[in-house]
């Protein structure tokens, strides 16, 4: 996919992000009134999650717009890590909200109060579920068309909202129809725990990105499988990968026969780049050319030849 093609797809991702913002704003107002009207802690937890959804959707909108901004003089690798910084800010808010909901739920567990107007609270939750399912369907269409990682993350987040709204319905039914007045507080604690788990996952992903964590082994293997199929390639070492927002970067040293001319060696490098571009259009690749057997450093982590590891023998022999 060329840069121009990616730019033409940006409006689709932007519209999906705007739809998420609009949905979260609507549900925030609806659930805010429902939490006040019913007194349900589970509904309060769902309200807090929706507020965080709005923040997440705004961050997604920011990330999508930023992803469309090309690299500049001061940011040659682009602006992808801004998404990780925004995610860490979001994690702090999620953690604070979960702590507040959990504390109020624990207090209510010691002195449970019956909620009111279960029909209204259940109706609000049903509306939220139906609206969220509609948003998920639209997001999946945009993901198929654009491959946007930011929209994909937002889609996963909204999938959890369907479960949370279902838990609110369960809490209200148990509390008002079955007389189990502690159910609302227990569901509130469960929602707080769910939010903390989501915060942990988001922080782990953001920190991995900021620390330039390597790709998963299966993704590295697939990449090397394509790179090493170039005829004339004698080895690959110093293979490094990282991710920045929706952009992936890979670099490695490529070994060729020592008796090749500069032009012949350059043609081999371009062949590898073409193959990788076809298979991994969203990865930016940097290849350093070395004569076979050349050693740059005595650091075994850097110099390890990865082609024997993946294919059982040195490629090109």
ABEGO torsion letter per residue (X at the ends): XBAAAAAAAAAAAAAAAAAAAAAAAAAAAAAAAAAAAAGBAAAAAAAAAAAAAAAAAAAAAAAAAAAABBBBAABAAEAAAAAAAAAAAAAAAAAAAAAAAAAAAAAAAABBBBBBGAAAAAAAAAAAAAAAAAAAAAAAAAAAAAGBAAAAAAAAAAAAAAAAAAAAAAAAAAAAAAGBAAAAAAAAAAAAAAAAAAAAAAAAAAAAAAAGBBBBAAAAAAAAAAAAABBGBAEBBGBBBBBBEABBBBBBBBBBBAABBAAAAAAAAAAAAAAAAAABAABBBBBBBBBBGBBABABAAAABBAAAAAAGBBBGX
